[in-house]
């Protein structure tokens, strides 16, 4: 009986540190799970914005032009981006819309039948090409830009 009593007294000294270690371990695990849950909860709204941008760029590549309706739709579909992404993505979306608006204005001007073949027309066509090329290249840029926010393994 005496041995059992000494053993229990000896073990009780280790009990408090063991409880502290277990509590810390559980807290760390809970923190990790909470972070992962937040990441999963943000995945769908972020992916929706990514898909909208990709579809917008696909339309431009297919048609070689864009419209006010397409730009307005993109702006509407990405309006929550500043809540879901960092400043870099939000600024990128603004830049994307600026290039698209420029492309739209230039295309509209070039489509005017009263615009004669002239240096002005050539200048507009070159500017149009610059914006169109930039927009086409963005299909390669967006996966890298959004990867940080859409990875589920990190």
N, C-alpha and C positions, 0 to 999 in steps of 0.2 A: 504494500500500500504506500509505503514511504517513497518507493522508487517512482510509482505512478504520480504521486504528488509533486515530486521534484521535476519529473518529465513535463507535467502540465505547466508548472511555473516557468520552466525553461522555454517551452513552446509559446507561452503567452507573450514573451518578450519579442518574438518574431512576428507575432500576429499583426501588430499595428503597421510595421513596414510593409508586410505582404498586402494588407488591405490598401495602403496608399499606392503601392505599385499597381495593383489590379485596377484601382479606380483611375489612375493616370492612363493606363493602357486602354480602358474602356472609353475614356474621354477622347483620347487620340483617335480611336477607331470611329467614334461618333462624328468627330470633326471631319474625318476623311469621307465618311458616308454622306454627310450633309453637303459637303462641297461637290461630291459626285452627283447628288440628286439635283442640286442647283444647275449644274452643267447640263444634265439630261433635260431638265425643264426648259432651259434656254435653247436647246438644240433645234427644236421644230420651228420656233419663230425666226431664228437666225437662218435656218435652211430655207425658209420661205422667201426671205429677202434675197438670199444668194440665187435661188432659182429664178426669181423675178428679173434680176439683173442679167443672168445668163440667157433667159428667154428674150429679153429686150435686145441684147447683143446679137442673138441668133437672127432675129427679125431684121436687124440692120444689115447683117452679112448677107442674108437672103435677098433683101430688096435694094440694098445700096442706098437706102434713105430711111428717114423716120418721119413721124408726124407729131403734131401737137398732142393728139390723143394718146399716142404711145408714150410720149414723155410725161404727160400728166398722169397716166396710169402708173408708170414707174415711180414717179414722185410720191404718189399715193401709197403704193405698195411698200415703199422703203421709208415712209415717214416716221416709223418707230425705230429706225436704225440707231439714233443717238441714245436710246435707252438700252439697246442690246449689244452695241459694239463700242469700241474705243473711238477716239477722235479721228484717228487715221482713216477708218472705214467711212465715217460720216463725211469727211472732207473729200474722200475718193468719190462717193456717190454724187456730191455736189459738182465735182469736176466732170464726172461722166455726163450729168445732165447738161452742163454748160457746153460740152462738146456736141452733144446731141442737138441742143438748141441751135448752135452755130451751123451744124450740118443741115438742119431743117431750113433755116433761113437761106443758106446758100443754095440749096436744092430748089427752094421755091423761086428764088431769083433767077436761077439758071433755066427753070421751066417756063419762064415768061416768054411768050412767042415774040414779043416786041423787042427783046434783047438781041441786038444784032451780033454777028460774029465780029469781035473786036478785041482789043487788048483788055478791056474791062471784063469781057466774058472769059477770056483766058485766065485772068487773075482770079475770078470767082471760081472757075473750075479747079485751079490749083489749090485754092484754099479749101474747097469742098473735098478734094482728094486727101489733103492733110488730115482733116477731121475724120473722114471715113476710115483712113488707115489707122489712125489712133484708136478709134472705136473697135475696129476689127481685131487689133492686137490685144485688146482687153480680155478677150476670151482666154488668153494665156496668163494674164495677170491675176484675174479674180480667184483662181484656185489657191494661189500662193497667199494672197491677201486675206482670204477667209479661212485658211487652214487652221490658224491659231484658235479660231472661235468654233470650228466645226469638228475638231478632233474629239473623239470620245474616249480614246485610250489614255489621255493625259490628265 
